[in-house]
Amino acid sequence: MPTGSKTCVCVLFALLIAAPAAAQTVGRLTGTVRDEAGEPIKGATITAENPEMAPRQFTTATDHRGRFSILGLRRATWKLTIQAPGYDPVTFTMPVQILRPNPPLDVTLVRSLAPAVPLALGNVDAKRLQEELDEAAALARADRIADAIAAYERVLRKVPALTSIYLQLGLLHERNQNRAAAIEAYRSLLAADPRNARARDALARLEAKP
């Protein structure tokens, strides 16, 4: 075989190996959220958090079959919080793998004795919502900060109940060196969730700066 042909074959082989390797740099979580009767819960929110990763948070919602998917997670242990109106939230940690499939999650939420706080998802298409959240996260990973902020703000206008997005906005505004906007985002999250430790700590850190 001529030398030039061998070189082409080697380059092509290297590209074929590199393509799947690049796809394996992030992991994917899938699962289903059901109630105690085994019925799927539509519109439950799933939040994955790890302060050492970038992005540090992913948020999605279940579709009409209770299914969800989160793509883009780095190999690490992530804190997952799953909640829905009228149910007690569930929080746990899970190691995410990138070289092999992660086991699907089957989560059961128990009815809460406390009055339900309505989660106004309305007629939002959960699949489309997931796509929009994935797009926003991809923009953040690509350092297209302004575009990522705009994408998250569009989702928030569409689904105001997804208040966890304020944390993402705060982090992005910090990356964009917009201290005032970051403070506003963290305050908005604390107004909706006064016990959110990450927002409280971030706000204290920013307000302590001269």
C-alpha positions in Angstrom: 0.0 0.0 0.0 1.4 3.5 -0.9 2.6 5.6 2.1 -0.1 8.2 1.4 -2.9 5.6 1.6 -1.5 4.3 4.9 -1.5 7.8 6.3 -5.1 8.3 5.3 -6.2 5.0 6.9 -4.4 5.9 10.1 -6.0 9.3 10.3 -9.4 7.9 9.6 -9.0 5.2 12.2 -7.9 7.9 14.8 -11.0 9.9 14.1 -13.2 6.9 14.4 -11.7 6.2 17.9 -11.8 9.9 19.0 -15.5 10.4 18.1 -16.9 8.0 20.6 -14.3 8.9 23.2 -15.5 12.5 23.0 -19.1 11.5 23.4 -18.1 9.6 26.6 -16.8 12.7 28.4 -20.2 13.3 29.9 -22.7 11.0 31.6 -26.5 10.7 31.3 -29.1 10.0 34.0 -32.5 8.7 33.3 -35.4 7.6 35.5 -39.0 7.6 36.4 -40.9 9.3 39.2 -44.0 7.7 40.6 -46.4 8.0 43.5 -47.1 5.4 46.2 -49.7 3.8 43.9 -47.1 3.4 41.1 -48.7 6.1 39.0 -46.3 8.4 37.1 -46.0 12.0 38.3 -45.9 14.6 35.6 -44.0 17.8 36.2 -41.8 16.6 39.1 -38.6 18.6 39.1 -35.2 16.9 39.3 -32.1 18.9 40.3 -28.6 17.6 40.1 -25.9 19.6 42.0 -22.2 19.4 42.5 -20.4 22.6 43.5 -17.1 21.4 42.1 -18.4 20.9 38.6 -19.1 23.4 35.7 -22.0 23.7 35.3 -22.7 23.1 39.0 -26.4 22.4 38.5 -28.8 20.8 36.1 -32.6 20.9 36.3 -35.2 19.1 34.4 -38.8 17.9 34.7 -40.7 14.7 34.2 -43.0 14.1 31.2 -46.5 12.7 31.3 -45.1 9.2 31.9 -43.0 10.4 34.8 -39.8 10.0 32.8 -36.8 12.3 32.9 -33.3 12.5 31.5 -30.3 14.7 32.3 -27.4 14.8 29.8 -24.1 16.5 30.4 -23.1 15.4 33.9 -19.4 15.0 34.5 -18.0 11.9 36.3 -18.5 12.7 40.0 -20.9 12.2 42.8 -24.0 14.4 42.3 -26.7 15.4 44.8 -30.1 14.8 43.4 -33.3 16.5 44.7 -36.6 15.3 43.3 -39.8 17.2 44.3 -43.4 17.7 43.2 -46.3 19.7 44.6 -48.1 17.7 47.3 -45.3 15.3 47.9 -42.3 15.2 50.3 -39.1 15.9 48.4 -36.4 13.2 48.1 -32.7 14.0 48.2 -29.8 11.6 47.8 -26.3 11.4 46.2 -25.4 9.3 43.3 -22.0 8.6 41.5 -22.3 9.3 37.8 -20.3 7.2 35.3 -19.3 8.3 31.8 -17.7 5.1 30.3 -20.7 2.9 30.9 -24.5 3.5 31.2 -25.8 4.7 34.6 -28.6 2.6 36.1 -32.0 4.1 35.6 -33.6 5.6 38.7 -37.0 4.6 39.9 -38.1 7.2 42.5 -41.2 7.0 44.6 -42.6 10.2 46.2 -44.8 10.0 49.3 -47.8 12.3 49.8 -47.0 15.2 52.1 -49.0 16.0 55.2 -48.2 19.7 54.7 -50.3 21.9 52.4 -49.1 21.6 48.8 -47.3 24.6 47.2 -48.5 24.7 43.6 -45.9 24.2 40.9 -47.3 26.1 38.0 -46.1 24.0 35.0 -49.5 24.4 33.4 -49.5 23.0 29.9 -45.8 23.2 29.4 -44.4 20.4 27.2 -42.0 18.6 29.6 -40.0 17.2 26.7 -39.5 20.6 25.1 -38.7 22.0 28.6 -35.9 19.4 29.0 -34.6 20.4 25.5 -34.5 24.1 26.5 -32.7 23.3 29.7 -30.2 21.1 27.9 -29.6 23.9 25.4 -29.0 26.5 28.2 -26.6 24.1 29.9 -24.7 23.5 26.7 -24.3 27.2 26.1 -22.9 27.6 29.7 -20.4 24.8 29.0 -19.3 26.5 25.8 -18.7 29.7 27.8 -21.4 31.5 25.9 -22.5 33.1 29.1 -24.8 35.9 27.7 -26.6 33.3 25.6 -26.9 30.9 28.5 -28.3 33.6 30.7 -30.9 34.5 28.0 -31.8 30.9 27.5 -32.4 30.3 31.3 -34.4 33.5 31.6 -36.7 32.4 28.7 -37.3 29.1 30.6 -38.0 31.0 33.8 -40.5 33.3 32.1 -42.2 30.2 30.7 -42.1 28.2 34.0 -41.8 30.6 37.0 -42.1 27.6 39.3 -38.6 26.4 38.4 -37.0 28.7 40.9 -33.9 26.6 41.1 -32.9 28.3 37.8 -32.1 31.4 39.8 -29.1 29.5 41.2 -27.8 28.9 37.7 -28.4 32.5 36.8 -26.5 33.7 39.8 -23.5 31.5 39.0 -23.5 32.7 35.4 -23.7 36.3 36.4 -20.7 35.7 38.6 -18.8 34.2 35.7 -19.8 37.3 33.7 -18.5 39.5 36.6 -22.0 41.1 37.1 -22.1 41.2 40.9 -25.4 43.1 41.1 -27.2 40.7 38.8 -25.8 37.7 40.7 -27.0 39.2 44.0 -30.5 39.8 42.5 -30.7 36.2 41.3 -29.6 34.7 44.7 -32.1 37.0 46.5 -34.9 35.8 44.1 -34.1 32.2 44.9 -34.1 32.8 48.7 -37.4 34.6 48.4 -38.8 31.3 46.9 -36.7 28.9 49.0 -35.4 30.6 52.2 -33.6 27.4 53.3 -31.4 27.2 50.2 -27.9 27.1 51.7 -26.0 27.6 48.5 -27.9 30.8 47.6 -27.6 32.0 51.2 -23.8 31.4 51.2 -23.3 32.9 47.8 -25.2 36.0 48.8 -23.3 36.4 52.0 -20.0 36.1 50.1 -21.0 38.7 47.4 -22.4 41.1 49.9 -19.2 40.9 52.0 -17.1 42.2 49.1 -16.3 45.9 49.2 
